[in-house]
Amino acid sequence: MEQRSFGGTDLRVSPIGLGCWGISGDWGPVNRDEAVGTLQRAFELGVNFFDTADMYGKGRSEELIREALGPHRAEIIIASKGGFNFYEGERHLDFRPEYLEFALGESLRRLGTEYLDLYQLHNPRPADLTDEVFALLDRLRAQGKIRHYGVSLNSRLEGADRVRERCPASVQVIYNLLDQRAAAEVLPWARSRGVAAIARVPLASGLLTGKYRRDPLFSDGDQRRKHGPEWLARGVEGVDPLRFLARPGRSLAQAALGLVLTHPAVTVTIPGARSAAQVEANVAALSAVPLDREELERVWR
Ligand SMILES: NC(=O)c1ccc[n+]([C@@H]2O[C@H](COP(=O)([O-])OP(=O)(O)OC[C@H]3O[C@@H](n4cnc5c(N)ncnc54)[C@H](OP(=O)(O)O)[C@@H]3O)[C@@H](O)[C@H]2O)c1
């Protein structure tokens, strides 16, 4: 798979990465061997960018990356996140520098590595993006514990102004055919400043595969249940007029991934996958039948 520059950094990344939340157990029970197989299949196919977070499965996602890809540490880009404190009481946002430093140490331990390629602040509120936090990130970088740092904005894109001021190496946003707010508020800025943009949830949590129709039933442990019925109804309704994008040689999901990558600011997109077969289908988006002009006009209209 081609690799591209990750913003202004020395990192080279595959345009399709792997989102490692779905294999963590937060989306329902996970078979360990299947999760390891999913990660290894991604690597075999040329995926080198693995997005995770300490809180995914309370560390399980990071452990699985070590178990599956430990021997390939130097060949992969590990992008983890911190800021959700799940160690003390109810899980809560916590960006105190001393907490973040502790959390990074725990991530490194679980991942079995001495450094992260990218450390991202996870869903900070504007008030969390303090000078002290950025001073800590600069110090961790100087110590070699992280190579670069970025910010993963929450779904409301809160803190975007502060991110623009601080200009970290990367910014992560939701960007997909059903939610294009980032295209107005963040992506043009990232492109103009050479900041890497990570487009997450490119399949709208699976809805843009087209396999979910009215009232899909997610299992008890699946975090998608938390979004509530309105989110689901709106999502399923939003997908219906896009079904024409599926045709021989290209599934709806592949069209959705291809479209995310047509945005000139997007450096890498990180579809989640829960099986090796899903990884294969997602990577194949790069060689699927491209969208013609009429299709593009219908989508972006
Ligand atoms: N705040 C943050 O920083 C934040 C928040 C959310 C996500 N993320 C990151 O973004 C990544 C991606 O987001 P996401 O996983 O929530 O959503 P997504 O990538 O839009 O959807 C992933 C889900 O779609 C289904 N799927 C994927 N490929 C498929 C295929 N080829 N065919 C059929 N179904 C397929 C799978 O679930 P089913 O098969 O069960 O439907 C999979 O778990 C996460 O893993 C995480 O790394 C970050």
The ligand as a Tripos MOL2 file, in Angstrom:
@<TRIPOS>MOLECULE
LIG
   48    52     1     0     0
SMALL
NO_CHARGES

@<TRIPOS>ATOM
      1 N1        -12.9920   10.3870   20.3700 N.am      1 LIG1
      2 C1        -12.1960    9.6240   19.6920 C.2       1 LIG1
      3 O1        -11.0140    9.8500   19.6710 O.2       1 LIG1
      4 C2        -12.7690    8.4560   18.9330 C.ar      1 LIG1
      5 C3        -14.1350    8.1820   18.9690 C.ar      1 LIG1
      6 C4        -14.6260    7.1400   18.1850 C.ar      1 LIG1
      7 C5        -13.7560    6.3940   17.4190 C.ar      1 LIG1
      8 N2        -12.4180    6.6590   17.4220 N.ar      1 LIG1
      9 C6        -11.4800    5.8630   16.5950 C.3       1 LIG1
     10 O2        -12.0050    5.7340   15.2850 O.3       1 LIG1
     11 C7        -12.0540    4.3560   14.9280 C.3       1 LIG1
     12 C8        -13.1470    4.1090   13.9200 C.3       1 LIG1
     13 O3        -14.4100    4.4390   14.4360 O.3       1 LIG1
     14 P1        -15.4910    3.3360   14.7710 P.3       1 LIG1
     15 O4        -14.8130    2.0100   14.8450 O.co2     1 LIG1
     16 O5        -16.2160    3.8470   15.9460 O.co2     1 LIG1
     17 O6        -16.4980    3.4200   13.5310 O.3       1 LIG1
     18 P2        -16.3920    3.0420   11.9920 P.3       1 LIG1
     19 O7        -14.9980    2.8660   11.5870 O.co2     1 LIG1
     20 O8        -17.2120    4.0370   11.2810 O.co2     1 LIG1
     21 O9        -17.1880    1.6400   11.9720 O.3       1 LIG1
     22 C9        -16.5600    0.4790   12.3690 C.3       1 LIG1
     23 C10       -17.5340   -0.6860   12.4470 C.3       1 LIG1
     24 O10       -18.1810   -0.9130   11.1990 O.3       1 LIG1
     25 C11       -18.3260   -2.3260   10.9590 C.3       1 LIG1
     26 N3        -17.4940   -2.5990    9.7570 N.ar      1 LIG1
     27 C12       -16.2240   -2.1610    9.5060 C.ar      1 LIG1
     28 N4        -15.7960   -2.5980    8.3040 N.ar      1 LIG1
     29 C13       -16.8020   -3.3190    7.7750 C.ar      1 LIG1
     30 C14       -16.9610   -4.0230    6.5550 C.ar      1 LIG1
     31 N5        -15.9980   -4.0270    5.6350 N.pl3     1 LIG1
     32 N6        -18.1280   -4.6550    6.3410 N.ar      1 LIG1
     33 C15       -19.1230   -4.6370    7.2530 C.ar      1 LIG1
     34 N7        -19.0330   -3.9920    8.4370 N.ar      1 LIG1
     35 C16       -17.8790   -3.3360    8.6960 C.ar      1 LIG1
     36 C17       -17.7730   -3.0260   12.1920 C.3       1 LIG1
     37 O11       -18.7760   -3.2280   13.1750 O.3       1 LIG1
     38 P3        -19.9850   -4.2940   13.0430 P.3       1 LIG1
     39 O12       -19.5330   -5.3930   12.1370 O.co2     1 LIG1
     40 O13       -20.2540   -4.7370   14.4300 O.co2     1 LIG1
     41 O14       -21.1260   -3.4950   12.5040 O.co2     1 LIG1
     42 C18       -16.7980   -1.9940   12.7220 C.3       1 LIG1
     43 O15       -16.5070   -2.1480   14.0820 O.3       1 LIG1
     44 C19       -12.2160    3.6410   16.2810 C.3       1 LIG1
     45 O16       -11.8970    2.2680   16.2160 O.3       1 LIG1
     46 C20       -11.2620    4.4490   17.1150 C.3       1 LIG1
     47 O17        -9.9160    4.0400   16.8600 O.3       1 LIG1
     48 C21       -11.9180    7.6870   18.1400 C.ar      1 LIG1
@<TRIPOS>BOND
     1     1     2 1
     2     2     3 2
     3     2     4 1
     4     4     5 ar
     5     4    48 ar
     6     5     6 ar
     7     6     7 ar
     8     7     8 ar
     9     8     9 1
    10     8    48 ar
    11     9    10 1
    12     9    46 1
    13    10    11 1
    14    11    12 1
    15    11    44 1
    16    12    13 1
    17    13    14 1
    18    14    15 2
    19    14    16 1
    20    14    17 1
    21    17    18 1
    22    18    19 2
    23    18    20 1
    24    18    21 1
    25    21    22 1
    26    22    23 1
    27    23    24 1
    28    23    42 1
    29    24    25 1
    30    25    26 1
    31    25    36 1
    32    26    27 ar
    33    26    35 ar
    34    27    28 ar
    35    28    29 ar
    36    29    30 ar
    37    29    35 ar
    38    30    31 1
    39    30    32 ar
    40    32    33 ar
    41    33    34 ar
    42    34    35 ar
    43    36    37 1
    44    36    42 1
    45    37    38 1
    46    38    39 2
    47    38    40 1
    48    38    41 1
    49    42    43 1
    50    44    45 1
    51    44    46 1
    52    46    47 1
@<TRIPOS>SUBSTRUCTURE
     1 LIG1         1 GROUP 0 **** ****
